[in-house]
């Protein structure tokens, strides 16, 4: 009853009623040749930069970050109800404060979300790196990012971190008890865990390089993440020089898997360029991720499946632009990702939802 009430309130807040759960079989124009895992594909957003869309546990809500370059000049957190019916419009509402920059939202449980925000430092967007001056594609590591818990209506419940370091990229274990996040509080970009109250903080990666974008396996026993591992003297210098400027270059990354406490760490990809945005298949036996490894110029990005031991690489999307941020619903029937496809030649990134062709995962 509690779950249904919370879901009802959230759906009402975006003025949306769920439609049917099946997508019209004729609506397949967005599926590209070779994308055989998609039974259907629906575009949810139209315009702006929409990224990191993740399901709640029941698969009937999505949370994501968005900027429209008009009302919101840098990313804010939004949520909307899921329907794969092509006749339904995807309505969404603002959950973050509308101030500063936010990133990396995730559902904690049936009433709570987590995300990172800079709004306590300033209402305005923090400055972006001058990539022409730096002459590299870099990500900013804002020390003003703090982690917050909020409810489904965006009411802030608790500030979890309070320091001058980068605390972001948070996800939560399936039981809702452990937060996994990235921080540079010890001088490098590493993975940390803490409890849901923001206590019992523990660093779980130690190797030099960026460790981030981590997720738990469906049973909570494993984690998967993206990492850079500078090896040569010049690579190490570049990494440290950029980090000193609160920047990181995400152009050479691999996927790693480990136990939830960071033990028994193993590298599962060794592909050229960047493999990133990993997420576990609901079976716990495969990882879905984005990579540009097939293209020497570094673009496009497509989605791939790989076994957790690094074998059985399979290409899932076949676009010539950008497909990333993949996630399965817990039963494996629905699949969400973000893409530049069907954007009219603009730079817009939108959210797409697919019906996955495989059999549902038995719980």
C-alpha positions, 0 to 999 in steps of 0.5 A: 500500500505504501509503495502504491501511494508513493507511486501515485503521488509521484505520477500525479505530480507529473500529470501523467497516467500510465498507458499500456506496457506494450509498444506497438509492433509497427513502431520500429523506425528508430531501430537500426539494422543489426539491433536485434535485441530491441523488439521496439524502441521509443524516444522519450525526450525531444531536445536538450541534453538528457543523460544518465536515465535510470529505472526505479526498482519496479521499472515504472519511473525514470530519473535523469539529468537534463539541461535545455539551454533555456530554462536550465543552463546546466544539468538538473534532476528530473523524473517521469513515469514510464510507458512504452506505448508510442501514443503516450507522452513522457511527462517529467518534473524537476526534483532538484533545486534548479540551482547550481549543477547536478549530476548522477541521480539514482533511486535509493528505495521506494521513497528516496533518491540521491544526487550530487549538486553544487547549489550550496556554493552558488545558484549559478552554473559552475564554470566549464573547462576551456577545452580549446585552451586545454586542447583535450576533451576533459571532465570538470571535477567540481569540489562543490559537488555534495551528495544529497538525499531527497524524496520523490517530490524533490524535498531535500531530506539530508546532506550526506557530504560536506567538504571541499572535495568532489563527491559525486557519481553515487549509486546504491546497493539493491538493499538500499543500505550502501552508497557507492560514490567517487571522491578525490578526498584522498588526492586521487579519484577513487571509489568509496562506500558509506551507509545511507546516513553518510557514515562509515565511509571507506575507500575501496580502490587504491590504484592511481587513476580515475575510478568512477561510474560504479554500479552494484550487481543485482544481488549486491555482491559485486560492483562494476565501474570505469577506470583510467590506469595511467602507466607511462611517465608521460601518462602519469604526469598528464593525469596528475597535472589535470587532476591538480586543475580539477579535471580528468580526461576520459579518453582511455578507460577500461571496465573493472569488476570486484567484490562489493568491498573492492576485493578481488578486482579484475579488469574485464575490458582491454579495448582501445580508447574509452569503454565506460558507462557499465551496468549489470545485466539482470542475470548478473552474468553480463555487463552492458557498456558504451565504447568507441573502441572500433573507431580510431577517430574516437566517435561514434559510441555504441553499446556492447554486452560482455561476460563478467569474465571479459569474454563474449563481446557482442555489439548491441547498437549500430549507430553512427553517433552516440549511444551510452548510459544503458540500464536494464529494468530489474526483470530485463524486459525494458532497456533505457539508454541515451542517444544522439540518434533522431536529433535532426543533426543537432547535438541533442542527446535524448532518452530512448526506451526499448523492449528487450527481446530476451526472456524476462529474468525470474526473481 
